[in-house]
Amino acid sequence: MDNKYSVWVLEYSYVKDYHVSGVIYGAHNQGYRKLPYCYALIKGQGHVAMVDVGYNHRDYGAVLGERFNVENWHSPREVLAECGVAPEDVDTVFITHAHFDHLGNTDQFPNATFYIQERELSKWIWALALPDRMRWMMGAVDPSDILRAVELARQGRLVVVDGDREDVLPGIDLHAAFDTHTYGSQWIHIRNDGMQPSQDGWVLAGDLVYVYENLESSGGAGGGDLMYNPVGLAVGSQTNLVLTTEAMMKSVNYEVKRVVPVHEEKLKDMFPSRITQYDLRVSEICLAAGQSSVVA
């Protein structure tokens, strides 16, 4: 059966030296690695959609970018052009969670409808109201992004979802991951054969998975089979992250490659990829029937 959607992961900036313990829970004193900042582009079935939108490199977004040592930031217009798309072409955006590097560029997509879990917005508003001594929880959030989401609601362009929702676009489902990496994270399941259950599924995991090592780590001191080892940052629980990882893996019949971690530098080794004029990577996850490659 022909693929319904093309999917690309587009790097828009990166951190050259990110501590490994932030990527893999418990990986202390194991040095640093590159952490790409990316979003995903989905095209097909008459739609142009994105998973997350990156951050705005101005105001407090720029402050957070500097705090996290982000380099080589480029705008959505520059990055999407590598796939022949302009921000105005995007009609749907799925926000996995509200950290600054995923939610901050909403105003660059004037024709898009945005989907986010209701719990993700309401709990960050709750966190904003806590005393300053609890502000650790807000370390990766730009409060202005939350206000921009409210403005989208005022414009009638925000859909708040409560839990799972099937066929938001044909063959694309949203799955809630409450109290994991964030309060109301969600992951996106693309059933690229249009079937339920799908034999050609892909998961865009947001920050529920940073790297493939979160999906298949060594068995640790006791040896044995590979196991899940969750990401290093959770305002929820690592238990919930492991349970969510199992749900994502099950949805793609336990094919590790089909759970796509957007912060994974190794995507360039797993999928056809190229480096753009801006020294940023485009990785081609799959192509819809009739769609030409943008990396060949």
ChimeraX attribute file (.defattr): number of C-alpha atoms within 10 A of each C-alpha:
attribute: neighborCount
match mode: 1-to-1
recipient: residues
	/A:1	8
	/A:2	11
	/A:3	17
	/A:4	21
	/A:5	26
	/A:6	22
	/A:7	21
	/A:8	24
	/A:9	26
	/A:10	24
	/A:11	27
	/A:12	26
	/A:13	25
	/A:14	22
	/A:15	17
	/A:16	14
	/A:17	14
	/A:18	18
	/A:19	19
	/A:20	20
	/A:21	17
	/A:22	16
	/A:23	25
	/A:24	21
	/A:25	16
	/A:26	14
	/A:27	15
	/A:28	12
	/A:29	9
	/A:30	10
	/A:31	11
	/A:32	14
	/A:33	14
	/A:34	15
	/A:35	22
	/A:36	24
	/A:37	24
	/A:38	27
	/A:39	24
	/A:40	26
	/A:41	24
	/A:42	23
	/A:43	20
	/A:44	19
	/A:45	13
	/A:46	11
	/A:47	15
	/A:48	21
	/A:49	22
	/A:50	23
	/A:51	26
	/A:52	26
	/A:53	27
	/A:54	26
	/A:55	27
	/A:56	25
	/A:57	19
	/A:58	11
	/A:59	10
	/A:60	17
	/A:61	22
	/A:62	17
	/A:63	13
	/A:64	21
	/A:65	22
	/A:66	12
	/A:67	11
	/A:68	14
	/A:69	13
	/A:70	20
	/A:71	15
	/A:72	11
	/A:73	20
	/A:74	17
	/A:75	17
	/A:76	21
	/A:77	15
	/A:78	14
	/A:79	25
	/A:80	19
	/A:81	11
	/A:82	16
	/A:83	18
	/A:84	10
	/A:85	17
	/A:86	17
	/A:87	21
	/A:88	13
	/A:89	15
	/A:90	21
	/A:91	17
	/A:92	21
	/A:93	23
	/A:94	25
	/A:95	26
	/A:96	30
	/A:97	26
	/A:98	26
	/A:99	23
	/A:100	25
	/A:101	24
	/A:102	25
	/A:103	26
	/A:104	27
	/A:105	20
	/A:106	22
	/A:107	17
	/A:108	17
	/A:109	20
	/A:110	14
	/A:111	14
	/A:112	23
	/A:113	20
	/A:114	24
	/A:115	21
	/A:116	27
	/A:117	27
	/A:118	16
	/A:119	20
	/A:120	25
	/A:121	20
	/A:122	14
	/A:123	14
	/A:124	21
	/A:125	14
	/A:126	9
	/A:127	16
	/A:128	17
	/A:129	11
	/A:130	13
	/A:131	8
	/A:132	10
	/A:133	7
	/A:134	11
	/A:135	12
	/A:136	10
	/A:137	15
	/A:138	16
	/A:139	11
	/A:140	16
	/A:141	22
	/A:142	22
	/A:143	18
	/A:144	14
	/A:145	23
	/A:146	22
	/A:147	13
	/A:148	16
	/A:149	21
	/A:150	15
	/A:151	14
	/A:152	19
	/A:153	15
	/A:154	10
	/A:155	10
	/A:156	11
	/A:157	18
	/A:158	18
	/A:159	15
	/A:160	15
	/A:161	18
	/A:162	14
	/A:163	17
	/A:164	14
	/A:165	13
	/A:166	13
	/A:167	13
	/A:168	12
	/A:169	15
	/A:170	17
	/A:171	20
	/A:172	19
	/A:173	17
	/A:174	24
	/A:175	22
	/A:176	23
	/A:177	26
	/A:178	20
	/A:179	19
	/A:180	26
	/A:181	26
	/A:182	26
	/A:183	24
	/A:184	26
	/A:185	26
	/A:186	31
	/A:187	26
	/A:188	24
	/A:189	24
	/A:190	26
	/A:191	25
	/A:192	24
	/A:193	17
	/A:194	20
	/A:195	11
	/A:196	9
	/A:197	12
	/A:198	17
	/A:199	14
	/A:200	17
	/A:201	22
	/A:202	25
	/A:203	22
	/A:204	24
	/A:205	24
	/A:206	25
	/A:207	24
	/A:208	29
	/A:209	30
	/A:210	24
	/A:211	23
	/A:212	21
	/A:213	18
	/A:214	23
	/A:215	25
	/A:216	15
	/A:217	15
	/A:218	16
	/A:219	13
	/A:220	11
	/A:221	6
	/A:222	7
	/A:223	8
	/A:224	9
	/A:225	10
	/A:226	13
	/A:227	15
	/A:228	18
	/A:229	25
	/A:230	31
	/A:231	27
	/A:232	20
	/A:233	18
	/A:234	20
	/A:235	13
	/A:236	16
	/A:237	16
	/A:238	19
	/A:239	12
	/A:240	18
	/A:241	25
	/A:242	21
	/A:243	15
	/A:244	23
	/A:245	22
	/A:246	14
	/A:247	15
	/A:248	27
	/A:249	19
	/A:250	12
	/A:251	22
	/A:252	22
	/A:253	15
	/A:254	14
	/A:255	13
	/A:256	14
	/A:257	17
	/A:258	19
	/A:259	25
	/A:260	21
	/A:261	24
	/A:262	27
	/A:263	24
	/A:264	19
	/A:265	20
	/A:266	13
	/A:267	22
	/A:268	15
	/A:269	9
	/A:270	12
	/A:271	16
	/A:272	17
	/A:273	20
	/A:274	16
	/A:275	13
	/A:276	13
	/A:277	8
	/A:278	14
	/A:279	12
	/A:280	20
	/A:281	24
	/A:282	27
	/A:283	23
	/A:284	25
	/A:285	21
	/A:286	19
	/A:287	21
	/A:288	18
	/A:289	13
	/A:290	10
	/A:291	13
	/A:292	11
	/A:293	13
	/A:294	16
	/A:295	16
	/A:296	8
